[in-house]
Amino acid sequence: MADEAPQPPRVLVTGAGYIAPAPFDEALAGKRTELPKTAPEITGFEVTEGAPAFGYEIENFALEQYCPNLKTFVDRTSALALAAGKLALEDAGLLAPESRPEGLEIGCAYGSTMGCLEAMEIFWKKIKDSNPKFAQPLPFTHGYANAPSSLLCIEYGLRGSAATFGGERLAGIEALLFAHDRIVTGSASAVLVAASESLTRALHTHFHSESRLSPTGTAAPWHEDNDGIVPGEGAACLLLESESSAAARGRAALAEITAIGLGSGSAVSPFLESWDRASEGALRGVDLAAGPALVMAATPEESSVDSWERAFWTRRLAKCPEVGAVAPKLFTGELLSASPILGIVLGARILAGKIAGCGLPGAVALGAAATSKTPPPQGPFAHVFAGAIDPLAEAGIVTLRKA
């Protein structure tokens, strides 16, 4: 009898942290029982004349609350990543380097769609408004795409392999895939995965120039009233660890990441095809009949994309006894690369029993027989699926199950 092929290492989530706008925390704490009717108005900067001024800011955020010894300029995108990174490492019991098991080197995988726009804006404004030779070099160095990941490694003593992904909305999922592969192949035992975005004038102006901002400040998942982007800011972070590493230090896991799928669609049916191709990897080997499933809905800003997403999940998860969906973005705004990672953070905590039911107001039931009056399942859930899609019709799906 031929020897069976060895099973790849299980990839566990042993720590999770996030920094998000207040409505998200309020919803998780039960202080907000209904969906926000409209997003708050932006107060942190003056928007371009004629542009909608809706957005979810993180008010009173101060990096020194998380990193009191860091005494230099740090771009807001990096600062949010540092704060979420500390929370995830703390949650995993790995914050202090001296307390980590001997020989454990933690890697870092980071993703951001827009990167460090605050630092770039400070530098180039000085170049434009005065003699270029007086422009401060410090903001320039903090505008690099890998500035957040570099700061994470330096601040928290992450000495394993590091990688940065950027430029589109799947950057966070691509960072997660890198970390997952490092552990599965035995190249790493633990990797910190982070994604962050900040709400800046440059970001807001960019979306306004493309006529993609919501004129009303409302978002309604899978509904024709979903009329554009409501921008937000935040960061989400996961500590991925091999089963052997977690067991060696007696650490219980929040969840297991079982698969990650990426895919793109054709010009004929771009969005549905991209979801289908991503699901080929993410749903392979998944026993959909094992119990209720939960979808962390991506809820893009375009209603046409929304309809494809709902059609995909309804069809693909038809064998599940019950399916529910929640949309963190309704309480945070569009977090670009960080939205799916925040969904995974939330999903992992739900699987671990740290959050009851579907976690957020506005949860809906999916499925062919579900109606608007069908209550969403409250768990326990067999699987959680977190996904995201790029406007260029590239989709990513991550599958989690109870560890």
DRENKOLKE-279887 format. One record per residue: x, y negated, z negated of N, C-alpha, C in turn. Coordinates in pm, whole numbers, plus 32768, in hexadecimal, padded with zeros to 4 digits. Atoms other than C-alpha are relative to their C-alpha. Example, Ala and Ser with C-alpha at 12.3 -4.5 7.8 and 13.67 -1.06 7.14 Angstrom:
80598077800084CE81C27CF4805A7F888000
7FAE807780068557806A7D367FB37F937FB7
# end
This chain:
80558077800080008000800080597F838000
7FAD80787FF580937EB280677FE97FA57F88
800B805E806F80E07DB87F577FAA7F898027
805380757FE67FE47CA37F3B80567F817FFE
7FB6807D7FFC80617B487F947FEB7FB47F7D
800F804B807E80A87A777E5E7FA37F898012
805C80717FFC7FA179757E0D804D7F7E7FE6
7FBC807F8019801278097E267FDB7FCA7F76
801E80388084802677497CDF7F7F7FAE8002
80788053800E7EE276AE7C66802C7F727FE0
7FE1808D80167EE575337C697F967FC67FA5
805C802E80667E4774A17B31800A7F697FEC
8003808C802A7DDD73447ACF800880007F68
7FF07FFF80927E66731A796E7FF97F747FC3
800E808780337E4271A179527FBE7FA88069
8044805A7FA27D6F708D79ED7FEC7F797FBD
8017808680327D536F1779C87FD37FA48070
802D805F7F9B7CB96DF07A787FF47F757FC3
801F808A80227C926C767A707F977FD48066
806E80217FA57B476C017B037FB17F8A7FCA
8055806F802C7A556ADA7AF57F9E802B7F92
80537FE5807579776AC079C27F80804F801C
807C7FB37FEA78336B447A63801580978002
7FE57F707FFD78DA6C987A92800780377F72
7FF77FD4808B79356CB979227F797FF87FBA
8084800F803D77DF6C3978BD7FA480738028
80547F937FD177366D417993802680837FBD
7FD47F858040780B6E5B79037FDB80037F6C
80208008808F77C56DE177A17F6A7FFC7FE5
809080058011764E6DDA77DF7FC97F767FE5
802E80898017763C6C6177BC7FBF7FC4807C
803C802E7F8275D06C3879267FB48077803A
80527F8E7FDA74B06D1B79837FC77FF5808D
803380137F78745A6C8B7AD880707FD1805A
7F9F80317F9F75186C3F7C1480017F687FFF
7FFE80927FF575906AD67C2D7FB97FD4807F
804A802E7F8A74AB6A167D17805C7FBB8063
7F9B803F7FAB75C4693F7D9D80837FFB7FB3
7F7C800B803E773769287D5C80127F737FC6
7FE58087803577B968067C88804C7FAC8066
7FB580587FA8785466D77D2E80937FFD7FD8
7F708006801879CD66C27D5180257F7C7FBD
7FD5807880497A6E65CF7C5D80987FED8001
7F6F8005800B7BE1661F7C7A80457FAC806B
7FC580517F967C1C655B7DBB7F8F7FC38052
806380407FA97B6C64797EB27FF8804D8082
80107FB27F867ADC65417FD180017FA28078
8003804C7F847AF364CE813A7F757FC18014
807F80467FED79E863D181917FA28052805A
80647FB67FB478AD647F8207800080957FE6
7FF97F70801A791465D581867FAA80257F88
80487FD28077783966A08097806080087F8A
7FA68006807378C7667B7F387FE5806E7F9B
801E7F93805A786267CC7EA78077805E7FF2
7F947FA28016795C68B87E09800980297F6E
7FEF7FCB808779B369897CD880907FEA7FD2
7F7C801D80377ADA68F37C1C801080437F77
7FE27FD180887B84697D7AE680267F857FAE
7FEB807B804B7B63685B79F9805880187F85
7FAC7FFF80787C61681178E6806380757FFE
7F9B7F977FFC7D4F691F795E80897FC47FE0
7F7A802E80257EA868F478C0805C80797FF7
7FA57F8D7FFC7FC569E3790F804880137F7B
7FB67FF3807E8070699677C37FB680547F99
804A7FA8805A7F596A557715802A80928014
7FD87F777FE07FDF6B8F77BE809880108001
7F6D7FFC7FF6814F6B3E77F880397F837FBB
7FD6807A804881B46A4576E580927FDB8016
7F71801D7FF083276A61773480257FD2808D
7FE5802A7F7683066A0778A57FF27F688008
7FFF809380098367689778B680257FBE8084
7FE0803A7F7F837568477A287F817FF58054
807380087FA5828C67ED7B467FE1808A8038
802E7F837FC481C069187BBA7F827FE28051
807680107FAB80CC69127CDD7F8980467FC1
80787FC9803F7F6569597C747FE580918029
80147F767FD47F506A967D46805B805E7FB3
7FA37FB1804F80846B1B7C947FD680057F6E
80278007808D80056AA77B407F8C80607FE3
80717FA680137EBF6B667B69802E80928002
7FCA7F787FF97F806CA07BCC804C80237F80
7FB67FE7807C80646C7E7A9D7FA2801B7F8B
805F7FED806E7F3B6C5F79B37FBA80888009
80427F7E7FEF7E846D8C7A45806380727FEC
7F9A7F9A80127FCA6E507A4B801A801D7F6E
7FEC7FEC808F7FFF6E1878D87F8E80517FC4
80737FB980367E9D6E8F788C800080948026
7FFD7F757FD37EC86FCB795C806E804F7FBA
7F937FBB8045801A702578C57FE080137F6C
80297FF5808C7F926FE0776A7F99806F7FF0
80687F9A80047E6370BA77B3803B808C800E
7FC07F7F7FEA7F4C71D37823806480237F91
7F9E7FE78069802B71B276EE808F7FF88030
7F7B80077FC48157715577C480337F71800E
7FDA808C7FEE817B6FDE779680927FE87FD8
7F77801A802F82BD6FD576C880618065803D
7FA17FA27FC283E2706A778E8042805E7F9C
7FBC7FAB8063848470EC764F7FA7806F7FCA
805B7F988030834C71B675FB7FE280698069
801B7FA17F948346726D77488056807D7FF0
7FB07F85800983B773D9775980857FF1804A
7F7C80097FC2852673FE77AC7FFC8038808E
7FFB7FD47F75855C741579227F877FD98053
807780297FB484027390798180187F788040
7FF1807D7FB6843072897A8E7F7B7FE38047
808180267FC582F371D37AF580197FAE807D
7FF6804C7F8482D3715B7C5B7F977F948006
805F806E7FF0820870397CE07FD17FFA8091
803D80117F7B811A70207E097F9E7F8D7FF7
80508079800B807A6ED07E4B7FC47FDA8087
8040802D7F857F826E4B7F4A7FBA7F7B7FEF
8049807F80017EF66CF57FA07FE17FD98090
8026802C7F7A7E386C7480CD803F7F798022
7FD580887FE37E976B0680B280847FDA7FBE
7F80801C803E7FC56B0B7FCB80017F827FAC
7FE9806F805E805469E37F0E7FED7F788045
801C807C7FB77FA968BC7FB880187F847FAB
7FEA807480567FC667D67E8A80917FD1800A
7F7280247FFA814367DF7E9080247FC78089
7FE180317F7A815067B380077FC87F748016
803E80837FEF8061668B7FF980507F947FB6
7FB08060804C813165DE7EEB807F7FDC804C
7F8180187FBB827266077FB17FED7FB28081
800F80417F7E81F165A481067FC07F757FF5
8033808780168131647B807C80737F9F7FE3
7F8C8052801E827A63F77FF480527FE6807F
7FB8800F7F81831F643381467FBB7F978057
804D80577FA88208637A81F97FFC7F707FCD
80178085803881E462548109807D7FB27FDD
7F8680478029834F61FF80C080788037804B
7F847FD07FC484B7623C8120800E80967FE4
7FFA7F6F801584D963B68157806C802D7F9F
7F937FD38056861F63C480957FDC7FF77F6C
802B800A808B8560636B7F577F98806B7FDC
80617F96801C847464927F75803D80657F9F
7FCD7FA48066849965757E478008808E8039
7FF27F787FCA852166CE7EA47FB380697FB0
80427F9A8053847567827D807F78802A8036
80807FD37FC78311677B7E11801180518080
7FE97FB57F84839E67F57F5E801D80927FE2
7FDC7F7580208436692C7EBD7F89804C7FC7
80767FBE803782EA69727E117F91800E8069
80627FF27F95823269657F5E8014807C8054
7FE87F867FB482CA6AA67FE57F9180677FE7
80687F9A800D81DD6BC88021801C80617F8D
7FDD7F9F8069829D6CA47F2D801E7FBE7F7A
7FE88043808082B46B9D7E187FB080417F8E
80497FC2806F819A6C3A7D49803980887FD7
7FCA7F7D8024822B6D9A7D5E80897FF47FBF
7F7D8015803E83876D187D0C7FF07FD57F6F
8017802E808983036C647BDA7FCA80707FA8
80317F8C804C82456D9B7B6B8072805B7FD6
7F8F7FA8801E83826E697B81805C7FC37F98
7FA58043805D84566D677ACA7FC37FF47F76
803F801B8081835E6D1179B87FE8807E7FAF
80267F88804882FD6E76796380648072800F
7F977F9A7FF8843E6F3279AF7FDB80778055
80277F937FA583B66FFC7AD48077801D805B
7F837FE17FBB84E870AB7B637FF18068806F
80157FA07F94844971A17C557FF27FBB8086
801180387F7A840671707DC77F917F988001
8063806B7FF7834970327E1F7FE27FE38092
802980227F7782856FCE7F557F937F977FFB
8064806B7FF781B16EA57FBF7FB5800D8084
80557FF67F8A808D6EAA80B37FAC7F808009
8049807D7FF37FDD6D7A81417FC67FEC808A
802F802A7F7D7F226CD282597F7380238023
808B7FE17FE37DC96D6F824F7FBE80397F84
804C7FDE80787CB96DE98164801E808B7FC8
7FE07F7A80317D366F4F8149808880057FBC
7F798001803A7E846EE080B5800280457F78
80047FBF80827E1A6F537F5A7FF58096800B
800E7F6F7FEC7DAC70AA7FD68081803A803A
7F817FD07FCA7EEF70CB809D806A800B7F93
7FA67FF680727FB470827F607FE0807B7FAD
802A7F8A804A7EE9718D7EB0802B80808047
7FD77F8B7FB27F3072847FC9809680197FF1
7F6F7FF3801380A772407FAA801D803F7F78
7FE87FCB8087809C72817E337FD380917FF5
80367F7780027FC473B87E5E806080608044
7FA47FA87FB680B3744A7F60808380157FB6
7F857FF2804D81E374057E857FF0806B7F93
80157FA0806C814A74D27D6D7FE6808C8038
80207F7E7FC480C075E97E4A807D80468034
7F867FC57FCA8214761E7EEE806B80177F97
7F9F7FEE806A82C576207D9F806D7F977FFD
7F9B806A7FFC838874E37DEE7FF37F9F7F8B
80158058807382F5742E7CC07FA280457F9F
805A7FCC8067824974827B797F967F9C7FD9
805F80698025819F73337B4080177F868058
7FF880787FAC815172047C197F937FA07FD5
80618069801B80A870BD7BC07FCC7FCB8085
804080317F867FB170577CD27FB47F807FE0
80418080801D7F416EEC7CDD7FD57FBD8082
802C80557F927E806E057DC47FC87F807FC3
8031807F80377E376C957D8E7FEB7F9A806E
801D806F7FA67DA86B647E3D7FDB7F877FAB
8026807A80477D8569FA7DCE7FAA7FA8805B
805980597FB77C7C68FE7E3280447F78800C
7FB8807D7FE87D3E67DC7ECA7FBB7FAF806D
803780567F977CEB66B87FAB80238037808A
7FD67FC97F7F7DB1675B80C37FA980778029
80567F8E7FE37CE6689C80AA7F757FD18028
808780327FE67B9D67DF809F7FF97FBB8088
7FFC80467F807BFF670381C7800A80628074
7FF27F997F987C64683682907F7A803E8022
80817FC17FE67B1268DE82677F9C7F9C8038
805B80667FCA7A5C679582A7801E7FE78093
7FDC80197F747B1D676183EC7FCE806E805C
80347F907FB17AA368B684607F68800F7FF1
809280008014793A686583F87FD080817FBF
80217F8180407934699383127FD17FEF7F70
802F8016808778D168F181C87F6880037FF9
8090800080157774692981407FD07F707FE9
80328088801576B467E081637FA67FF47F86
805E8003806F75CB68438046803C80307F7C
7FC37FCC807976B868E77F4E7FBE807E7FCB
80437F85802A75EA6A267F43803F80788045
7FD27F827FC4764C6B8E7F827F9A806B7FDD
80647F97801675576CAD7FAB802E807D804B
7FCA7F8B7FBB75E66E067FF37F9A8042805B
80527FB87FA175586EAC81277F7C7FB9801A
8079804F7FEB74646D928163801F7F908062
7FEC80677F9B74346C928277801F7F787FC3
7FE1807F804274566B79817780957FF07FE4
7F6F8007801575C96BCB815B803B7FAC8071
7FE6805E7F9276376A98822080907FCD8007
7F75802A7FF677AE6A7A81EE804F801C7F83
7FA67FE6807078D66A8981037FE47FA07F8D
7FF8804E807B78BA6A117F9D808880227FC4
7F797FDC802B7A2C69FF7F40800D80097F69
7FE47FF2808E7AB66A627DEF809480167FEB
7F747FE3801E7BFC6AAF7D41800580667F8F
7FF17F9D80687C7E6BC07C62806E80638021
7F997F997FEE7D676CE97C3B7FCF80817FC0
80217F7D80377D3E6E5C7BFC807D80568005
7F847FB3800C7E476F547B917FE3808B7FC9
800D7F75802B7E6370CD7B63808A80387FE2
7F857FB480177F7071A77ACA7FE3808E802D
800D7F787FCF7F8472E57B98807180557FC7
7F9C7FAB80418037740A7AF87FE880918026
800F7F717FE4807B75757B467FC880467F84
803B7FB5806F7FC676767A71806A802C7F9C
7F967FD08059810D76FD79E780377F8F7FA9
7FCF8072804C818275A3797D7F9E7FD97F93
806580238064803A755378CF7FF980697F92
80087F958063803476A7782480787FFD7FA1
7F8680018051819B768277AA7FFA7F997F91
800B8065806A813D754B76E77F7680007FBF
80817FEF80417FE575C776817F9A7F968023
8057806D7FD87F2C74C2774A7F858032804A
807C7FDE7FB97DC074F177AB7FED7FA18075
801480507F887D5F747679047F727FCA8006
808580377FE67C3E739779687FBB804D8070
80387FBD7F8A7C0D74477AB68071803B8052
7FA07FC97FA07CB975087BCA7FE17FC9808B
801180297F757CF0747C7D27801B807A8056
7FF47F837FB77CB075A37E0A80217FED8093
7FE580137F717CC8750B7F677FF37F6D8024
800880877FC77CFB73CC802E7FFA800E8097
800C7FF97F6F7C8B739F819580007F76803F
7FFF807C7FB37CD2728C82927FD4801F808E
802A7FE97F777C39726483EA7FD57F808044
802C80747FB37BE8716F84FF7F9D802D806B
80687FDF7FA07ACA715F85F8801E7FCB808B
7FF1802B7F767AA9712C876D7FA87F868019
805180757FDD7A09700788217F6E80258010
80897FD67FEB78CE70D6885A7FAF7FF87F7F
804480018082786E710886EC80697FF07F93
7F88801080537989707286227FED801D7F6D
800B7FF6809078FF706784C27FDA808C7FD2
80287F7A8028784D71B584AC80708064801C
7F917FA57FDF79717264855980737FF27F9D
7F938013805E7A6D71C8846E7FE080427F7A
80277FBC807C79A9723F833F800A80988012
7FFD7F707FE97987739B83D8808F80368001
7F757FD17FF97AFA73BA842380467FF87F79
7FC7800880877B59734282C97FCD80727FA9
803B7F9680537A6D74448234803A8089801F
7FC57F7F7FDF7B1E756082E9806A80297F9B
7F9D7FE180677C37754581ED7FC77FF57F74
802F801A80887B7974BD80C37F9B80677FCE
80687FA2802A7A6075C180C280268091801C
7FD87F767FE17B2476F48132800E80517F80
7FF97FA880757AF1780B80377FAC7FD47F8A
80538031806E79FF77417F617F7C804C7FFB
807F7FB9801178DA78077ED67F947F987FE1
80638069801277C777087F0E7F87802D7FAF
80737FCD804B76C677EA7E6A801F80107F6B
7FD77FE8808A778777EC7D217FB47FAA7F9C
80498057805C76BB76CF7C8E7FEC7F77803C
801680887FCE765575637CB180827FBC8025
7F8A804A7FD47747747D7D657FE47F6B7FF4
800A8090800C778D730C7D4080597FBE8069
7FB7804A7F9977F9721E7E56801F7F747FCB
7FDA808A801C78BD70E27E0E7FF47FB58085
802180397F7E782170187F2A805D7F8D8023
7FA7806A7FD279036F3A7FF87FB57F7E801A
805580747FE077E56E4E805980497F92804B
7FC080697FB178916D8C81717FA27F898011
804F807A7FF678196C3081CA7FA27FFF8078
805080017F8777786C9083147F93806B7FF7
806D7FA1801176216D32830C800980748063
7FF27F927F9F76716DFC8446805F806B7FCC
7FA37FA0803C77996E9C83927FBC80467F8B
80497FC6807076BF6ED0825F7FAB8076802C
805B7F977FD475C56F9E8324804C807E8025
7FAE7F8B7FDF76D7708283A8803080467F82
7FCF7FC4807C775E70B5824A7F9380537FBC
806D7FB780417610711881B97FDC807E804F
801F7F8B7FAC75C771FD82E08068806E7FEB
7F967F9D8013771772A782AC7FEF804B7F7D
80077FBD808276F272EC81387F8180547FF5
807C7FB380067589735D815C800F8085804A
7FF07F857FB175E974598268806B805B7FC6
7F907FAE802E773674CF81DC7FE680417F79
80177FCB808676B77505807B7F7680407FF3
80867FC78000757175AC80DF7FF6807D7FAA
80037F84804E75D476EE8027800B7FE97F6B
7FF9801E808F75FF763D7EDA7F7480017FC3
80848002804174E076707DE27FC97F727FF3
8027808C800D74D874FA7DA1807A7FAA8022
7F94805D7FDF75A273D27E197FDA7F747FD2
8015808A802875C2727B7D7D806F7FAA803A
7F9B805D7FCE767F71487DF07FFE7F807FAD
7FF480818046770070167D3880617FAA8050
7FAE805E7FB277A66EE07DC680427F9B7FA2
7FBA8060805778A76E397CE2800E7F76803E
7FE9807F7FBB78D46D2B7DE97F907F9A7FE6
806E805B801A777F6C9A7D9280187FAB7F83
7FE18049807B78166C277C46808C7FC28003
7F7780337FF879746BCC7CBC80197FAC807D
7FE280377F7D79546B4B7E1F805B805E804D
7FAB7FB07FA87A286BD17F3C80917FFD7FCD
7F777FF680337B716C4B7EA7805F803F8065
7FA97FCF7F967BF96CCD7FF3804580817FD4
7FB87F84801E7D0B6DCE7FA57FDF80367F75
80177FD580897CAF6DD67E337F75803A7FE9
80897FCF80147B3C6E2A7E647FF980987FF2
800A7F6F80127B666FA27EA0804C80337F87
7FB57FD480757C6E6FC17D8D7FAF7FE47F81
8059801D80717B7F6F167C9A7F9180697FF9
80657F977FFE7A7770117D09803480827FC7
7FC37F8580347B67712E7CB880147FF67F69
7FF3801580907BB270997B627F7A80197FBB
80867FEF80397A3D70887B1B7FD480918009
80287F757FED79FE71E37BAB8048805F7FA1
7FB37FAA805C7B1672807ADB7FCB7FF47F72
8034801280877A8771EA799E7F75803F7FF0
80837FBE8004792B726879F4801280977FF3
7FE77F70800879B173C97A2D803380297F77
7FC97FE280847A6773B678E07F9B7FE97F90
80678017806579237359782E80117F807FB2
7FEA807E804679A0720177C97F977F988025
806D80577FD57884715778887F8A80598023
80757FAC7FE8772571E578907FC27FE58087
804E800F7F86765F722379CC804E7FC88074
7FC280387F8A76AA71617B0680527F837FE1
7FA1806780287758704E7A447FD97F718017
8020808B7FE176C86F147AE37F6D7FF08025
8086801D7FCC75736E767B1C80027FFF8099
800880007F6E74FC6E8E7C8180218085803E
7FE47F7C7FC8754F70007CA67F878031804E
806C7FCE7FAB748370AC7DB5800F80968013
7FFF7F727FDD742772107E11800D800E8096
7FF07FE47F71749A72937F627FC48089801E
80347F7F7FD9742473BE80277F887FF1805B
806C80057F9D7327741281327F787FEB7FBE
808280098042720B742C80357FF67F877FA3
8000806F805E726E72FC7F667FB57F898039
8043807B7FDA719A71C27F6E80347F8F7FA7
7FD58072805071C870677EDC7FD880107F6E
802F7FEC8089710F70E17DA6804080797FBD
7FBF7F8B803A71E1721C7D7280707FD47FA1
7F96802A805C72B771EF7C39808380478021
7F7F7FBF7FE5742C72337C66801F80667F94
7FDB7F9C806674B973667BB4805A7FC27F96
7FB28036806F755873267A62807580597FD8
7F907FA9801D765374427A6A7FD9806F7F9F
7F7280097FDB771A74FD7A068015801C8094
7FE67FF57F7177AD74E27B62806D8066801C
7F9B7FA07FD6786C75F37C1380707FBC804D
7F9D80467FAE791B75027D007FDF7F6B8005
800E808E7FE2795473917D36804A7FE58081
7FC280237F81799E73097E90800D7F688009
7FE880907FF47A3D71B37EB880347FE6808C
7FD8801A7F767A5E711F8013800B7F6E801F
7FF680897FCD7AB26FE880D5800C80078097
7FF480077F6E7A9E6F7E823F80327F768026
7FC8807C7FCE7B5E6E7482FB7FA87FD08074
804D80317F8D7AB16D8F83F7803080388086
7FCD7FC27F857B916E3484FD7FDB8093800A
80367F787FFD7ADA6F7A84B2806880687FDB
7FAB7F9C803E7BDE702E83E47FC880197F76
80407FDD807F7B5070E882BA805980577FAC
7FB97FAA805D7BDE718B81857FA180317F94
80557FC480667B377276808E8058804D7F9D
7FB87FB9806A7BBD72F87F417F9B80537FB2
80567FA480497B2474257E908038801A7F76
7FDA7FE4808A7B2D74487D167FA180677FC4
80567FA6804D7AAD75577C2E802F80017F6F
7FDF7FFB808E7AAC75957AB9807F80537FEC
7F7F7FBA80147C0775FA7A417FEC807A7FA7
# end
